[in-house]
Structures are given as structure tokens and as C-alpha cells.
């Protein structure tokens, strides 16, 4: 067990490939986000009632190799300013995504 987060394995000894999160308004503890990134489930479904902590936690997940697949909002409390957000994150695969960055200062040019 790490920092109060128990690794999940089912009866077949496999890790879950999808994790469902519905944290309190304060969002997730940074250590839990770190542990989830290390455990690397293929998908994370994050339900949030607080856009500020949702944005903070999503930034941590994207920095850890996840990307936002889908976002939906649900108005559970009509005529109020409160809305639930549901975000589906998926793990980027190295084979599917290649990022290339080229800076002109790195290029060598010859004068003709």
C-alpha cells in the first residue's frame, strides 16, 4: 500500500484498465494523482463538481501522459450555478503519438 492508496487487482491478478473518480470539492490529493499515473490505467473517468480542482487535476494527468478524450457537463441542479463535469482521459501510447519540436536556431544553413 502506498500513501493510503491500495493497488487494485481483481481475482485474476490483473490491474483495472479503467478507473472511475468522483472526488470531493477539494479534488484529488497530489499523491493519489501520482500513484494513478504510475499505475497507468488505460482510461480514467473523472466526475467533478468543482471546475477549479478539475482543471488542476487534469493538468497533472496530462503532464503524466494522459489526454482528454471527451468532456460532458450535467446540470444536476437546475436554476443554480452548479454543474457536474465528466471527463474521460486516456493514456497516450508512444506508437500512436509522436511529438517533434524543431527550432530554427538548431538548423544549420549554408550561404549560396
C-alpha positions in Angstrom: 0.0 0.0 0.0 1.3 3.5 -0.9 0.2 6.6 0.9 -3.2 5.2 1.7 -3.9 4.0 -1.9 -4.2 0.3 -2.2 -3.3 -1.2 -5.5 -6.3 -2.8 -7.1 -6.1 -6.3 -8.6 -9.1 -8.4 -9.4 -9.4 -12.2 -8.8 -7.4 -12.9 -12.0 -4.4 -10.8 -10.8 -5.0 -8.1 -13.4 -5.0 -4.4 -12.8 -8.1 -2.5 -13.8 -7.9 -0.8 -17.2 -10.5 1.9 -16.3 -10.6 3.9 -13.1 -13.7 6.0 -12.0 -13.0 9.0 -9.8 -15.6 11.2 -8.0 -13.6 13.2 -5.5 -15.0 15.8 -3.1 -14.9 19.5 -4.0 -11.2 19.7 -2.9 -10.2 17.4 -5.7 -7.7 14.6 -5.6 -4.6 14.5 -3.3 -1.5 15.1 -5.4 0.0 11.8 -4.2 -3.1 9.9 -5.4 -2.7 11.5 -8.9 1.0 10.5 -8.9 0.1 6.9 -7.9 -2.6 6.7 -10.6 -0.1 7.9 -13.2 2.4 5.3 -12.1 -0.3 2.5 -12.1 -1.2 3.7 -15.7 -4.8 2.5 -16.2 -5.8 2.9 -19.9 -8.7 5.2 -19.1 -9.7 7.4 -16.2 -13.3 8.8 -15.9 -13.2 11.9 -13.6 -16.5 13.3 -12.3 -16.2 16.7 -10.7 -18.5 19.3 -9.1 -15.7 21.9 -8.9 -14.2 23.2 -12.2 -11.2 24.7 -10.4 -10.0 21.5 -8.9 -10.9 19.6 -12.0 -8.7 21.8 -14.1 -5.8 21.4 -11.6 -6.1 17.6 -11.5 -6.5 17.4 -15.3 -3.3 19.4 -15.7 -1.4 16.9 -13.5 -2.8 13.9 -15.5 -1.9 15.4 -18.9 1.6 16.2 -17.7 1.7 12.5 -16.7 0.9 11.2 -20.2 -2.9 11.3 -20.3 -5.0 13.2 -22.8 -8.6 14.4 -22.6 -10.8 12.3 -24.9 -14.3 13.6 -24.0 -15.9 16.2 -21.8 -19.6 16.4 -20.8 -21.4 18.6 -18.4 -24.6 17.6 -16.5 -26.9 20.2 -14.9 -28.0 18.3 -11.8 -29.2 21.4 -10.0 -31.3 23.5 -12.3 -31.5 27.2 -11.7 -28.2 27.2 -9.8 -24.6 27.8 -10.8 -23.6 24.3 -10.0 -22.8 21.8 -12.8 -21.2 18.3 -12.8 -18.4 17.7 -15.3 -17.4 14.3 -16.6 -14.1 14.0 -18.3 -12.7 10.8 -20.0 -8.9 10.7 -20.0 -6.9 8.1 -21.9 -3.2 7.1 -21.8 -1.2 8.2 -24.8 0.6 5.4 -26.4 4.1 6.1 -27.8 3.2 4.3 -31.0 0.1 6.5 -31.6 1.6 9.9 -30.8 4.9 11.4 -31.9 5.8 15.0 -30.9 8.5 16.7 -32.8 9.9 20.1 -32.0 12.3 21.9 -34.3 13.8 25.3 -33.5 15.4 27.4 -36.2 18.5 28.0 -34.1 19.2 24.3 -34.2 19.2 24.3 -38.0 22.5 24.7 -39.9 22.3 26.7 -43.1 24.8 27.4 -45.9 25.1 30.6 -47.7 24.9 30.1 -51.5 
